[in-house]
Amino acid sequence: MIAFVTGPVAALAPDSAVVEVGGVGIAVQCSPNTLSGLRMGQHARLATSLVVREDSLTLYGFADDDERQTFELLQTASGVGPRLAQAMLAVHAPDALRRAVATGDEKALTAVPGIGKKGAQKLLLELKDRLGAPTGATVAAVQTPAGWRDQLHAALIGLGYAARDADEAVAAVTPQAEAAEGTPQVGQLLKAALQTLNRAR
């Protein structure tokens, strides 16, 4: 298994990064949270998980080993594939997921795109003894209403946009974010922001 990749960031996209490792560009699928911490040309180290399918090999990248381990544990629940596991980590940090499962917080799980009420109830049962207890150290686990702005702005800067362009794109998607129920989904807002920037060019 490829446990991690390390090297300069060669390319960034809304849902992936390319890290140059020994002269080879390795494509890694990442959540907006992880991507927001990467910068073009700067050295990066991503914990990784290789998902093998009959027709594909996909490498998923994470900011740290805890996030990678949580990603793999989430997939032990029936009906949870890599895409849904990544979506869960895009909305909640590992400790927030542990806290949600430990306290039976159905609402926290339904905030993830693709998880309905019945699915959340099933996941709470299946994951109860698998994720472990929350450490209580990370309060940043649940995004605050203002947190999405910072994350989105950082992700746009990481993709190479100027600060002024990033400010304008964040302002353009603010009505969409405020109209959303619950916590705004940074991944969806990033796609909308990129569309806005492309139209402006």
Buried (B, 14 or more C-beta within 10 A) or exposed (E): EBEBBEBBBBBBEBBBBBBBBEEEEBBBBBBBBBBBBBBEEEEBEBBBBEBEEEEEEBBBBBBBEBBBBBBBBBBEBEEBEBEBBBBBBBBBBBBBBBBBBBEEBBEBBBBBEEBEEEBBBBBBEBBEEEBBEBEEEBEEBBBEEEBBBBBBBBBBBBBEBEEEBBBBBBEBBBEBBEEBEEBBBBBBBBBBBBEBBEEEE
